Amino acid sequence: MRKEVCNYDGLLAGEVQTVESIPVAASQTIKRGDLLESKVTEGTPATEFTKVADVAKVGNIYRIAANDIDTTSGASVVAAYGAGYYNAAKVTVSGDAKVNKMALRASGIILVNCQSGTVESED
């Protein structure tokens, strides 16, 4: 008997509780697995998401892109994952950005180390 350890591309590492369409800013090329951030400032509601380009901060809202999208021609929406478990090695950020796991946990996103491949059962 063979059992899959991770999904087809290894991004999902367990149950995903939230999938939604979110607004993304223009002039971006977003790939499945990109960490997206909506910066929250006092008195200004979060309105759109961009790829994380700095250290993830507690208080901002985070999602993970579920599919690829190119917004060079203008703002758009993308399917995104929210609360759930994800393979830390498959969640990507821009440039030298750093992932702060505690900031992501506030959005229900839990990054775990996964092993991809198949497992052979002795049954």
Secondary structure as GFF3:
##gff-version 3
##sequence-region A 1 123
A	DSSP	beta_strand	2	4	.	.	.	ID=ss1
A	DSSP	beta_strand	12	16	.	.	.	ID=ss2
A	DSSP	beta_strand	19	24	.	.	.	ID=ss3
A	DSSP	beta_strand	29	30	.	.	.	ID=ss4
A	DSSP	beta_strand	35	38	.	.	.	ID=ss5
A	DSSP	beta_strand	50	51	.	.	.	ID=ss6
A	DSSP	beta_strand	61	65	.	.	.	ID=ss7
A	DSSP	beta_strand	69	70	.	.	.	ID=ss8
A	DSSP	beta_strand	76	81	.	.	.	ID=ss9
A	DSSP	beta_strand	84	87	.	.	.	ID=ss10
A	DSSP	three_ten_helix	88	90	.	.	.	ID=ss11
A	DSSP	alpha_helix	101	105	.	.	.	ID=ss12
A	DSSP	beta_strand	109	112	.	.	.	ID=ss13
A	DSSP	beta_strand	118	120	.	.	.	ID=ss14
###
